[in-house]
Amino acid sequence: MRRLILALLLLASPAVAQPPPDTLSAVRSRGTLACGVSTGVAGLSQADSQGNWRGLDADFCRAVAAAVLGDPNKVRFVPTTPQTRFTALQSGEVDVLSRNTTWTFARDVGIGLTFAGVLLHDGQGFIVRRDSGVANARGLDGATICLQPGSTTELNLADWGRANNIRFTPLLIESFQEVQAAYFSGRCDTYTTDLSGLTSIRAGQGARSNEHVILPDVISREPLGPLVRKGDPRWLDIIRWTLNALIAAEENGVTQANAEARARDPNPEVQRLLGTAGEFGQQLGLEPAWALRAIRAVGNYGEVWERNQAPLGVQRGPNRLAAQGGLMWSPPFR
């Protein structure tokens, strides 16, 4: 009876409030930024033969490390799959997730995480062998389709099939490398993922890349961006405004090479961006030159794109600056 009463009292007791996360202090104490990336997608996040991570997502991790720690090399890249990525962030294994993840309502509201912005505007498509004779997605009726589980890709494909009365057999494979191998070995008729991923794997075929065609159909919009845990507004601001700083730098002609000199620019917006005017660094809990450090480390958004996406033949399209007809723009630094 005594044990029963004790158990009832414990159940009735109010839960002990957990302290809110303080990711900035944890990163500074540790001396490194733990950044969740993919297991290997060329142009986004992939380790080269020397183990150095390259890509749009990887460079964003470096920009954050430069802004927070003053050194873009103080990053520990943590590979995650579509199945493990959110748990890695929720549990604190990583400080930020930057690995081609689509911003959706459910992810932004329902799992204790929040998006800091859009790093890449993408969309889902299909790749087929050129000799298949398939000219568009409607020709995939009855096809076996390779894809990864636990992502918006799976949900988008199901919605598209129902909406267009197209039957297909899904072949779900968790590993990005293994699902590629399944497609190229002929286990499925097509592979579906974001266009950036399709372009990446097609380019990886080298001289045989022309044997494969990316179909013209785009069945979804995929705003990909970095995520952080909810309840840490200062860390969210740091991640969001580091992304904005890279975009604002391109808008204002600030580059990796000229950033140091442009800190003395007469343009007030550039001065605020690079820390020679205003107190934006102080408000973030960072040094005044936090954005200057990020830009010096990886360049502006356009430079990051040219280094990582352009070599794969990816067109900027909606990832152009708004002034050029695209969707990329930064709120003002003021």
MOPE-V198744 format. One record per backbone hydrogen bond with DSSP energy under -1.0 kcal/mol. NH is the residue of the N-H (numbers start at 1). CO is the residue of the C=O. If there is no record, write none. Layout:
NH_CO, NH_CO
This chain:
5_1, 6_2, 7_3, 8_4, 9_5, 10_6, 11_7, 12_8, 13_9, 26_22, 27_23, 28_24, 29_25, 30_26, 31_27, 33_74, 35_76, 36_96, 37_78, 41_45, 44_41, 45_41, 46_54, 48_52, 51_48, 54_46, 56_43, 58_44, 59_55, 60_56, 61_57, 62_58, 63_59, 64_60, 65_61, 66_62, 67_63, 68_64, 69_65, 70_66, 71_65, 74_71, 75_73, 76_33, 78_35, 80_37, 85_81, 88_84, 89_85, 90_86, 91_87, 93_88, 94_88, 95_34, 96_34, 97_227, 98_36, 103_223, 108_104, 109_105, 110_106, 114_228, 116_226, 119_224, 120_224, 122_222, 125_193, 127_191, 128_213, 130_211, 132_129, 133_130, 139_136, 140_137, 141_138, 142_167, 143_140, 145_169, 146_190, 147_171, 155_151, 156_152, 157_153, 158_154, 159_155, 160_156, 161_157, 162_158, 163_159, 164_160, 166_161, 169_143, 171_145, 173_147, 179_175, 180_176, 181_177, 182_178, 183_179, 184_180, 185_181, 186_183, 187_182, 189_144, 190_144, 191_127, 192_146, 195_123, 198_194, 199_195, 200_196, 201_197, 202_198, 203_199, 204_200, 205_202, 206_203, 208_205, 209_206, 211_208, 212_209, 213_128, 215_126, 219_124, 222_122, 224_120, 225_101, 227_97, 228_114, 230_112, 236_232, 237_233, 238_234, 239_235, 240_236, 241_237, 242_238, 243_239, 244_240, 245_241, 246_242, 247_243, 248_244, 249_245, 250_246, 251_247, 252_248, 253_250, 254_249, 259_255, 262_258, 264_261, 265_262, 271_267, 272_268, 273_269, 274_270, 276_271, 277_271, 283_279, 284_280, 286_281, 290_287, 293_289, 294_290, 295_291, 296_292, 297_293, 298_294, 299_295, 301_246, 304_300, 305_301, 306_302, 307_303, 308_304, 309_305, 310_305, 312_309, 313_310, 314_309, 319_316, 320_317, 322_328, 324_321, 325_322, 326_321, 327_318, 328_320, 334_332
